[in-house]
């Protein structure tokens, strides 16, 4: 662990500050405090991660051997759909917003978010949406079985579960837009004196750009699913071929949202990694300005590549070439970021506490996912791998090893500031190594399965795919159980961890580390002056 | 300068900040509403290709302006 630079007792939460606030459950329902709301987002995200994870384990259990074991085929498809939707909209996005709520005001020296009440509302829209999604399993016809992409014509023909899914997406979209408005306004208007935009921590920059992306794509998704709804119930034919509509248009619109969505999820993770690596290398981040420019370039390029998800739909040759090269072009700013993280570590005084281990794990695994993405960007190759397990392996390397590992890094990094307690380093190291090993045991074999031609979203498969499927299933259960170690690490730290100093990490330099640990309920009521 | 001018100044500053927050928030909300409504409106244009191109160009312009103007600060 980094040396303790400024011992501060575990107080600092200022119980008197709570005196005029509701207590118990009402505190959490009515709170407008960014730290409380950040905590709510993070626990909600973890809960959804468990729910989505249980669905993933059910899927993997079914795939342990060929033939039908525990799920009917339609239930299997419902599980894959809900697993995707819950992980993306319920776990990863709210998790990232949780980090934003906790850290952005403290990193820019603001007392709270710009719209505190709207912040509360943004969060409390999520649980009903999540309940709708999960409840859709139990309505007649079951949940949507289209996969998270909701492609017509199946999504037009599905039962009532699809309506619940559309409604849930509307609610979660509204929550995301409100959250984004709040984040942009907070960053633009509430920065401490002297903190110019180009002095902000990279995490804040990553979130500023992410919020702009959300404002752009969420209305498009909302428009697309509204059209689906009217096609289903009001006789329109936007995507219904029988009425002259165009199902492929939905694919265009969905991926116009869906590809930037990947970056909406990964950019905050980039921000977290850009905080952790300099802190544990004891050097400022290498090439700050180029990091910001790279983030911006990734955001803009993310809107120019959506049709690489549709290479098999019969695009014109010029379109294929454009989307192929544009997709490869994204590797350039992403490569700039990876280079800068490596250059930050170069000749740094590196220490390998849990946050840094997860950051290194992120670097290694995300880059692997990035490379398989480059392979999939090549259209002739993509045509072969379309809808195979190679794609499943690729996006799990990006989403799980990318975003989730960055979240773990961020949680271990900031937990002392949030809770005022240190986590147990040994337990956290166990969590890292178990997660790292079992993640690879789960998802690396999927590359082989995909290369051999195993299609995704099937509950049964040919005999020759059995071995690697069994390895993947064992890995998945190991990865799932490893997260109990994470839960133990966090809960034991909060309940009985050693008191954390104000700045437990030598190399941490941003404003939040000037506050005591845990951070006071109201921080920076008088803005600090940044030079 | 009289004795209560400092709290008055702080109150004025807080009011200005709230107004600025409202302006920024409403501006962003307006953008998202325009994208939502514009998405439907663009379907009234000729083909699906034109429709997605119009929305795409609008979104790209918004992003280039929104992000680009901050990069100089």
Contacts between the chains, C-beta under 8 A, distances in Angstrom:
chain1	res1	chain2	res2	distance
A	114	B	21	4.5
A	114	B	24	7.7
A	114	B	25	7.1
A	115	B	21	6.8
A	115	B	25	6.3
A	177	B	29	7.7
A	177	B	32	5.2
A	180	B	28	7.3
A	181	B	24	8.0
A	181	B	25	5.1
A	181	B	28	4.6
A	181	B	29	6.1
A	181	B	32	8.0
A	182	B	25	7.7
A	184	B	24	6.9
A	184	B	28	5.9
A	185	B	21	5.2
A	185	B	24	4.5
A	185	B	25	5.1
A	185	B	28	7.3
A	188	B	24	5.9
A	189	B	17	6.5
A	189	B	20	5.2
A	189	B	21	5.5
A	189	B	24	6.1
A	190	B	17	7.7
A	190	B	21	8.0
A	196	B	73	5.7
A	197	B	70	5.1
A	197	B	73	4.4
A	198	B	73	6.3
A	208	B	70	7.2
A	209	B	67	6.0
A	212	B	62	8.0
A	212	B	63	6.2
A	212	B	66	5.0
A	212	B	67	5.9
A	213	B	63	7.4
A	215	B	28	5.7
A	215	B	31	5.9
A	215	B	32	5.2
A	215	B	35	7.8
A	216	B	31	8.0
A	216	B	35	6.6
A	216	B	59	4.7
A	216	B	62	6.1
A	216	B	63	6.1
A	217	B	59	7.6
A	218	B	32	6.8
A	219	B	32	4.8
A	219	B	33	7.3
A	219	B	35	3.8
A	219	B	36	3.7
A	219	B	39	6.7
A	220	B	35	6.2
A	220	B	36	7.8
A	220	B	39	5.7
A	220	B	55	6.6
A	220	B	59	7.5
A	222	B	36	5.7
A	223	B	35	7.7
A	223	B	36	5.4
A	223	B	39	3.7
A	223	B	40	6.1
A	224	B	39	7.7
A	226	B	40	8.0
A	227	B	40	7.7
A	227	B	43	8.0
A	238	B	43	6.8
A	246	B	48	5.2
A	248	B	48	7.9
A	249	B	48	4.2
A	249	B	51	7.6
A	249	B	52	7.3
A	252	B	48	7.1
A	252	B	52	5.1
A	253	B	39	7.8
A	253	B	52	6.7
A	256	B	52	6.6
A	256	B	55	7.3
A	256	B	56	6.7
A	256	B	59	8.0
A	292	B	71	6.9
A	293	B	71	6.9
A	296	B	67	4.9
A	296	B	68	7.5
A	296	B	71	6.4
A	299	B	63	6.3
A	299	B	67	6.4
A	300	B	60	6.8
A	300	B	63	5.5
A	300	B	64	6.4
A	300	B	67	7.3
A	303	B	56	6.7
A	303	B	59	6.0
A	303	B	60	5.6
A	303	B	63	6.9
A	304	B	60	7.7
